[in-house]
Amino acid sequence: MEEGLAHKAVNIALSMGCSYSEARIQNIGHISYTLNNGQPLPPSSVTYGGIGIRVVYGGVLGFAYSNALDSNSIKAVIERAVKFAKFNLTLLGRKTEMSRESITTAYWTTDERRKFEDVNYEDLRVMAENYDEIVKQESLIGGRSISVSGTLGVKYFVNSENTIIRSRTSRFSVTAILTGHYGGQTAQRFLQFGGSGGPEVLENLGVEEKIENEVKSSIAILKNSHPVEPGGYNVVVGPEISGIMAHESVGHPLEADRVIGREGAQGGESYIKPGNEKVKLGSE
């Protein structure tokens, strides 16, 4: 972790006339092992990271980032952040108000009974094969993909007020795609289980039992489903569907970038407009 570069970025920003600056360096390591219908795919290992710099210039916030961690690149990032701040002033027409907070030095980490660095591909292979063994016991599940992965994120934050925060987050997860066929019908389930900590989080979550239950549920759906007559029905949806509905229909439209039109050419715009804070949407 290039902590010195973060401090250097903060000082460069101040020397360029910024009244406030902060730098956040982040490094992420990711490993995964996948079985596709019981056959192993090449294991994966990826490491990446970069720096994000936020400044207040002329009373307005600007932000920019880069995955290049050297002095020349960081200076260019700060110049870009200042440029965005100048543009934001013309876009918003008002200055940024910031609260006054105490100076903090902190370090936090997720609890790991077993460290991310101590986990290898053999460990992931054993877990993936255990999950795969559960699925393949049911012959109607003709397609199965099981992936076990781990991610470690390390962050370092410093600002011009001398607040310093370090963090370490380890996560492990299982992704499974199960495809079943019966009587001309097909059912597919996409499953994800995971949590923060070492690989023991998967055991604590009872992933094996969850996968077994999902296999049984998929078979029951295949054997007992029947066509629905066209018409109007009252429908009760489960948490997966209601969550997607809320996420897409409410979550995204309330994102500030969409409300003010900055994502119009990418993610779309919104039925919410600036100044609509007190507009009522939907029934009671």
C-alpha positions as CSV (number, residue, x, y, z in Angstrom):
1,M,0.0,0.0,0.0
2,E,1.6,3.3,-1.2
3,E,0.5,5.4,1.8
4,G,3.1,8.0,1.1
5,L,1.5,8.8,-2.3
6,A,-1.8,9.5,-0.6
7,H,-0.1,12.1,1.6
8,K,1.7,13.6,-1.4
9,A,-1.6,13.9,-3.3
10,V,-3.2,15.8,-0.4
11,N,-0.2,18.2,-0.3
12,I,-0.2,18.8,-4.1
13,A,-3.8,19.6,-4.1
14,L,-3.3,22.2,-1.3
15,S,-0.4,23.7,-3.2
16,M,-2.7,24.1,-6.3
17,G,-5.2,26.3,-4.3
18,C,-7.6,23.7,-3.0
19,S,-9.1,24.5,0.4
20,Y,-9.6,20.9,1.2
21,S,-8.3,17.6,-0.2
22,E,-8.5,13.9,0.5
23,A,-6.9,10.8,-1.0
24,R,-8.1,7.2,-0.8
25,I,-5.8,4.4,-2.1
26,Q,-7.4,0.9,-2.5
27,N,-5.9,-2.4,-3.4
28,I,-8.0,-5.5,-4.1
29,G,-7.0,-9.1,-4.5
30,H,-9.4,-11.8,-5.8
31,I,-9.1,-15.5,-6.2
32,S,-11.7,-18.0,-7.5
33,Y,-12.2,-21.7,-8.4
34,T,-15.0,-22.9,-10.7
35,L,-16.5,-26.3,-11.5
36,N,-18.6,-26.5,-14.7
37,N,-20.6,-29.7,-14.6
38,G,-17.9,-31.2,-12.4
39,Q,-15.1,-30.1,-14.6
40,P,-12.6,-27.5,-13.3
41,L,-12.0,-24.3,-15.2
42,P,-8.6,-22.5,-14.9
43,P,-8.4,-20.9,-11.4
44,S,-8.5,-17.1,-11.4
45,S,-6.3,-14.6,-9.5
46,V,-6.7,-10.9,-10.1
47,T,-5.1,-7.9,-8.3
48,Y,-6.0,-4.3,-9.0
49,G,-6.3,-0.9,-7.3
50,G,-5.9,2.8,-7.7
51,I,-6.4,6.2,-6.0
52,G,-9.4,8.5,-5.7
53,I,-8.8,12.1,-5.0
54,R,-11.5,14.6,-3.8
55,V,-10.9,18.3,-3.5
56,V,-12.7,21.5,-2.7
57,Y,-11.7,24.2,-5.1
58,G,-13.4,27.6,-5.2
59,G,-15.8,26.2,-2.6
60,V,-17.0,23.3,-4.8
61,L,-16.3,19.6,-4.7
62,G,-14.4,17.8,-7.5
63,F,-13.4,14.2,-7.8
64,A,-11.1,12.1,-10.1
65,Y,-9.3,8.8,-9.9
66,S,-6.6,6.7,-11.6
67,N,-5.2,3.2,-11.4
68,A,-1.7,4.6,-12.0
69,L,0.2,5.1,-8.7
70,D,3.1,7.5,-9.5
71,S,3.7,11.1,-8.9
72,N,3.1,12.4,-12.4
73,S,-0.2,10.5,-12.8
74,I,-1.4,11.7,-9.4
75,K,-0.8,15.3,-10.3
76,A,-2.8,14.8,-13.5
77,V,-5.6,13.3,-11.4
78,I,-5.7,16.4,-9.1
79,E,-5.7,18.7,-12.1
80,R,-8.7,16.8,-13.4
81,A,-10.5,17.0,-10.1
82,V,-10.0,20.7,-10.0
83,K,-11.4,21.0,-13.5
84,F,-14.5,19.1,-12.5
85,A,-14.9,21.4,-9.4
86,K,-14.9,24.4,-11.7
87,F,-17.5,22.7,-14.0
88,N,-19.6,21.7,-11.0
89,L,-19.9,25.3,-9.9
90,T,-21.4,26.3,-13.3
91,L,-23.6,23.2,-13.2
92,L,-24.9,23.5,-9.6
93,G,-24.7,27.2,-9.2
94,R,-23.9,26.9,-5.5
95,K,-21.0,26.1,-3.2
96,T,-20.4,23.0,-1.1
97,E,-21.2,23.2,2.6
98,M,-19.1,20.9,4.8
99,S,-19.6,20.1,8.4
100,R,-16.8,20.5,10.9
101,E,-15.6,17.2,12.2
102,S,-13.0,16.1,14.7
103,I,-9.6,14.7,13.5
104,T,-9.6,10.9,13.6
105,T,-7.1,8.1,13.3
106,A,-8.6,4.7,13.0
107,Y,-8.1,1.2,11.8
108,W,-10.8,-1.4,11.3
109,T,-10.9,-4.9,9.9
110,T,-13.3,-7.8,9.4
111,D,-12.9,-10.8,11.8
112,E,-11.1,-13.6,10.1
113,R,-10.6,-16.9,11.9
114,R,-8.5,-17.9,8.9
115,K,-6.7,-15.1,6.9
116,F,-7.3,-14.5,3.2
117,E,-3.6,-14.9,2.6
118,D,-3.6,-18.4,4.1
119,V,-6.3,-19.7,1.6
120,N,-5.1,-21.4,-1.6
121,Y,-6.7,-22.9,-4.7
122,E,-6.7,-26.4,-3.1
123,D,-9.0,-25.0,-0.3
124,L,-11.3,-23.5,-2.9
125,R,-11.3,-26.7,-4.9
126,V,-12.4,-28.9,-1.9
127,M,-15.2,-26.5,-1.1
128,A,-16.4,-26.4,-4.7
129,E,-16.4,-30.2,-5.0
130,N,-18.4,-30.5,-1.8
131,Y,-21.1,-28.2,-3.1
132,D,-21.0,-29.9,-6.6
133,E,-21.4,-33.3,-5.0
134,I,-24.7,-32.2,-3.4
135,V,-26.1,-30.9,-6.7
136,K,-25.1,-33.9,-8.9
137,Q,-27.0,-36.3,-6.7
138,E,-30.2,-35.1,-8.5
139,S,-30.2,-36.3,-12.1
140,L,-32.8,-33.8,-13.2
141,I,-30.3,-31.0,-12.6
142,G,-28.5,-31.3,-16.0
143,G,-26.4,-28.2,-15.8
144,R,-24.5,-27.0,-12.8
145,S,-21.8,-24.3,-12.3
146,I,-20.2,-23.9,-8.9
147,S,-17.8,-21.1,-8.1
148,V,-16.0,-20.3,-4.8
149,S,-14.2,-17.1,-4.5
150,G,-12.4,-14.8,-2.0
151,T,-11.7,-11.1,-2.1
152,L,-9.4,-8.9,0.1
153,G,-9.8,-5.2,0.0
154,V,-7.2,-2.9,1.7
155,K,-7.8,0.9,1.9
156,Y,-5.9,3.9,3.2
157,F,-7.6,7.3,3.6
158,V,-6.0,10.6,4.5
159,N,-7.3,14.2,4.2
160,S,-5.9,17.7,4.6
161,E,-7.3,17.9,8.2
162,N,-5.0,15.0,9.2
163,T,-7.6,12.3,9.5
164,I,-6.2,8.9,8.7
165,I,-8.2,5.7,8.3
166,R,-7.0,2.3,7.4
167,S,-9.2,-0.7,6.7
168,R,-9.0,-4.4,5.7
169,T,-12.1,-6.3,4.4
170,S,-12.0,-10.0,3.6
171,R,-15.0,-11.7,1.9
172,F,-15.8,-15.2,0.7
173,S,-18.7,-16.3,-1.4
174,V,-20.2,-19.1,-3.4
175,T,-22.0,-18.7,-6.7
176,A,-24.1,-21.5,-8.2
177,I,-26.1,-21.7,-11.4
178,L,-28.4,-24.8,-11.5
179,T,-30.4,-25.8,-14.6
180,G,-33.0,-28.5,-14.4
181,H,-35.1,-30.2,-17.1
182,Y,-38.2,-32.3,-16.8
183,G,-41.2,-33.1,-19.1
184,G,-40.1,-30.4,-21.6
185,Q,-39.9,-27.7,-18.9
186,T,-36.7,-25.9,-17.7
187,A,-36.0,-24.3,-14.4
188,Q,-32.9,-22.4,-13.5
189,R,-31.7,-20.9,-10.3
190,F,-28.9,-18.4,-9.7
191,L,-27.6,-18.6,-6.2
192,Q,-25.2,-16.4,-4.2
193,F,-24.1,-16.9,-0.6
194,G,-21.3,-15.0,1.1
195,G,-20.2,-12.7,3.9
196,S,-17.3,-10.7,5.4
197,G,-14.6,-12.7,7.1
198,G,-12.5,-15.7,6.3
199,P,-13.7,-18.8,4.5
200,E,-15.4,-19.9,7.7
201,V,-18.3,-17.6,6.8
202,L,-19.5,-20.1,4.3
203,E,-19.7,-22.8,6.9
204,N,-21.4,-20.4,9.3
205,L,-24.0,-19.6,6.6
206,G,-24.9,-23.3,6.1
207,V,-24.2,-23.1,2.4
208,E,-24.4,-26.9,1.9
209,E,-27.9,-27.1,3.4
210,K,-29.0,-24.0,1.4
211,I,-27.9,-25.5,-1.9
212,E,-29.5,-28.8,-1.0
213,N,-32.8,-27.0,-0.3
214,E,-32.6,-25.1,-3.6
215,V,-32.1,-28.3,-5.5
216,K,-35.2,-29.8,-3.9
217,S,-37.2,-26.6,-4.6
218,S,-36.1,-26.6,-8.3
219,I,-37.2,-30.2,-8.7
220,A,-40.5,-29.5,-7.1
221,I,-41.1,-26.6,-9.4
222,L,-40.2,-28.7,-12.5
223,K,-42.5,-31.6,-11.5
224,N,-45.5,-29.6,-10.2
225,S,-45.6,-26.5,-12.4
226,H,-48.4,-26.1,-15.0
227,P,-49.4,-23.4,-17.5
228,V,-51.4,-20.4,-16.3
229,E,-54.6,-19.4,-18.2
230,P,-54.4,-15.9,-19.6
231,G,-56.2,-13.3,-17.4
232,G,-55.9,-10.9,-14.5
233,Y,-54.6,-12.3,-11.2
234,N,-53.7,-11.0,-7.7
235,V,-50.0,-12.0,-7.3
236,V,-48.0,-12.3,-4.1
237,V,-44.3,-12.0,-4.8
238,G,-41.4,-13.3,-2.7
239,P,-38.5,-11.2,-1.4
240,E,-36.3,-11.8,-4.4
241,I,-38.9,-10.3,-6.8
242,S,-40.0,-7.5,-4.5
243,G,-36.4,-6.6,-3.9
244,I,-35.7,-6.4,-7.6
245,M,-38.8,-4.3,-8.2
246,A,-37.8,-1.8,-5.4
247,H,-34.2,-1.8,-6.6
248,E,-35.0,-1.0,-10.2
249,S,-38.2,1.1,-9.9
250,V,-37.3,3.1,-6.8
251,G,-33.6,2.7,-6.1
252,H,-32.1,3.7,-9.4
253,P,-34.5,6.6,-10.2
254,L,-33.6,8.2,-6.8
255,E,-29.9,8.3,-7.6
256,A,-28.8,11.9,-7.7
257,D,-26.8,11.4,-10.9
258,R,-29.9,10.4,-12.7
259,V,-32.1,13.0,-11.1
260,I,-29.9,15.9,-12.3
261,G,-29.5,14.2,-15.7
262,R,-25.8,13.3,-15.6
263,E,-26.4,9.7,-16.7
264,G,-28.9,10.3,-19.4
265,A,-26.7,8.8,-22.1
266,Q,-25.7,5.8,-20.0
267,G,-28.0,4.6,-17.3
268,G,-31.0,6.7,-18.2
269,E,-32.8,9.6,-16.6
270,S,-35.5,9.6,-13.9
271,Y,-39.2,10.3,-13.2
272,I,-37.9,12.4,-10.3
273,K,-36.8,15.9,-11.1
274,P,-34.8,18.5,-9.1
275,G,-37.1,20.2,-6.7
276,N,-39.4,17.1,-6.4
277,E,-38.4,16.4,-2.8
278,K,-42.0,16.7,-1.5
279,V,-43.8,15.0,-4.3
280,K,-45.8,12.0,-3.3
281,L,-45.4,8.8,-5.3
282,G,-47.7,5.8,-5.2
283,S,-50.6,4.9,-3.0
284,E,-50.6,4.5,0.7
